[in-house]
Amino acid sequence: MNPVVRVSELTEKLNYYNSRYYQDDVSEVSDQEFDLLLKELAEIEKEFPELKKADSPTQRVGGTITKEFPTVYHRYPMQSLDNTYNEQELRDFDERVRKLLPGEAYEYICELKFDGISLSFSYENGVLKQGVTRGDGSRGDEITENVKTIRSLPLSIQSENIPSVFEIRGEGFLPLRSFERLNAELDATGDAPYANPRNAASGAFKLQDSAETARRGLDCYVYSFLSDDDVFQSHEESLLALKSWGFNVSPGWKKCQTIDEALEFIHVWEEKRFELPLATDGIVLKVNSYAQQRELGSTSKSPRWAIAFKYKAENKPALLRFVSYQVGRTGAVTPVANLSGLHERNKPYDKVKGVHLSGTQVKRATLHNANELERLELRIGDTVFVEKSGEIIPKITAVDHTQRNLFETETIHFPTHCPECGTELVRNEGEVAFYCPNDRGCPPQLRGKIEHFIQRRAMNIDSLGEGKIELLFDKGLIHTVADLYDLSYDDLFGLEKDIFNEETGKTKKISFREKTVENILKGIESSKKAPFKNLLFGLGIRYVGATVGEKLANYFRTMDALMSATMEELVNVPEIGERIAQSVKEYFADPANQVLIERLQKTGLTFETDDKPIEMEGNALAGKTFVISGVFQNFGRDELKIKVEANGGRVLSGVSGKLNYLLAGDNMGPSKLEKAKRLGVTILSEDDFVAMLNENFAN
């Protein structure tokens, strides 16, 4: 058959089957048959490259490698929404709308608020041209090749009366089924699973290999149409049109005539939302009429015609079966509640499923420290209430003491010795945590230091994970982070270990095959290029987080200079107080750490900062402190930071009574602004800041 004709036939068929599946929930062909057609099309396009179009169904399988994602400015800013957990505040919002639209009838469109990644899709002449992340609202990362892998997103639109250029907004997400499959794969290979579907989706959209993005099974619901042309009169019209054009519009929306109708819609979905195949955390209300939206306008950070109502975290009863104790990288001992459902009281713990909470089964929840145990007055066998903080981290919020008369309970005693190595625990004055001081011999502390070292913000060795670190540690191949750089192919190939997962109660086998070993060694080698600031953070010096590590790297510029720094020199670094300075001094004074640093240096790690020193422009801002927050028209935040420091000022990370100025841009967090006002901190706009510099330069 003529290849031109066959490409046309296959494209039409595949687009039709795709539309039926995602728009009508109908599978007219099996997955195998669909994949065979797609494979045939790909083979023809490979043989005749001139026949491959930008909107070909084969674009969905990915394969493009993107070394870095370019930053692009949004044609229309992606503003954030005001939100509330309070029904009265929704009524207050409605009253504000009523006052701003005096005498006018108005209605709302209520939509589900999905917990995913905000994306923007640009179309030209009906063809998808660009996909961009929200970023800071003004600009984001261009991830076009990755968004093309979303099978429910049309690559081209066959419809009349569409504008030549328009933009679609949507929420990219990882369906719960795909999330569970991905975490099972990570668990099987010893890699750390994702905490929640949102984090997994965010990571998948930023993968450099679009073929791997395609494999993750991402999806997207679209909810907004933007154009310079007046195509629609209302938001409702746009949603209906987007659906007819083949976009995946959530069926969970409704037009409401009054705020009472909107509240009724909110109540309906409060429980019903957990039946959906993805995470949701609220309902968005939008004034329907576009003319009225324009009349209501926007503040600097959010529209006045929309608001998000967020559901409170789901809270459910559970049975406290026992308390275990985890020892972290720093030696802090954290109690962990091990839970089951109330109906699972008589089941062995390894057979229980736990409590279904916000879309996942929860069997464990943090208890933070010994003080929290005392505050809650917990006992083994108690009925407790569990919720997910921010829909992510399970925690116990309360205890039902009335149930103690019905069931036997047992007093909890916080351990006096480390549950891992038997060393007597210590508690420093002024701190709530108990610590194991055996940082040279306590296994979880040693493993924790290595896990900290390989994380993304440190050395970014993403081919390793907790399970693999445990295997290497138990085989005696690594004891410190420097040992990673001595590993060879022969050391790793063929290693195996069964590792018990306390969360699932299941055992998994980790095996180091050829590809796994190659990826590990490649990741270790690549880490040698990590910046000096990442290395400082990765060393795990107490109180030296990523921000402090960056400040130390920028100030001292080399490891030798930092190691030989005096207390006075350390305290002179902006935002480095005596506690941090003392910790740094003690770390580098330790002979074992000196040996570790020497070994790391011999491996070729980066021991000095490559960033150019800040060129001083003057001392107009000498002695002044700034916090920079929000989005600015003429500067990036990093540029403003350099500008402040080049003129003798200091940039702090948080608002306090010692702060001189809050440099406030658009879309800044309201909490910082409110705290600055409360403390009497001077608030500067971008223009105010420029004027301040110009005035000092003139003088």
Buried (B, 14 or more C-beta within 10 A) or exposed (E): EEEEEBBEEBBEBBBEBBBBBBBEEEEEBEEEEBEEBBEBBBEBBEEEEEBBBEBBBBBBBBBBEBEEBEBBEBBEBBBBBBBBEEBEBBBBBBEEBEEBBEEEEBBBBBBBBBBBBBBBBBBEEBBBEBBBBBBBBBBBBBBBBBBBBBBBBBBBBEEEEBBEBBBBBBBBBBBBEBBBBBBEEBBEBBBBBBEBBBBBBBBBBBBBBBBBBBBBBBBBBBBBBBBEEEBBEBBBBBBEBBBEBBBBBBEBBBBBEEBEBBBEBBEBBEEEBBEBEBBBBBBBBBBBBBEBBEBBEBEEBBBBBBBBBBBEBBEBBBBBBEBEBBBBBBBBBBBBBBBBBEEBEEEEBEEBBBBEBBBBEBBBBBBBBBEBBEEBEBBBBBBBBBBBEEBBEBBBEEBEEEBBEEEEBEEBEBBEEBBBBEBEBEEEEEEEBBBBEBBEEBBBBBBBBBBBBBBEBBBBBBBBBBBBBBBBBBEEBBBBBBBBBEBEEEBBEEBEBEBEEEEBBEEBEBEBEEEBBBBBBEBBEBBBEBBBBBBBBBBBBBBBEBEBBBBBBBBBBEBEEBBEBEEEBBBEBEBBEEEBBBBBBEBBEEEEBEEBBEBBBEBEBBBBBEEEEBEEBEEBBEEBBBBBBBBBEEBBBEEBBBBBBBBBBBBBEEBEEEBBBBBBBBBBEEEBBEBBEEEEBEEBBBEBBBEBBEEBEEE
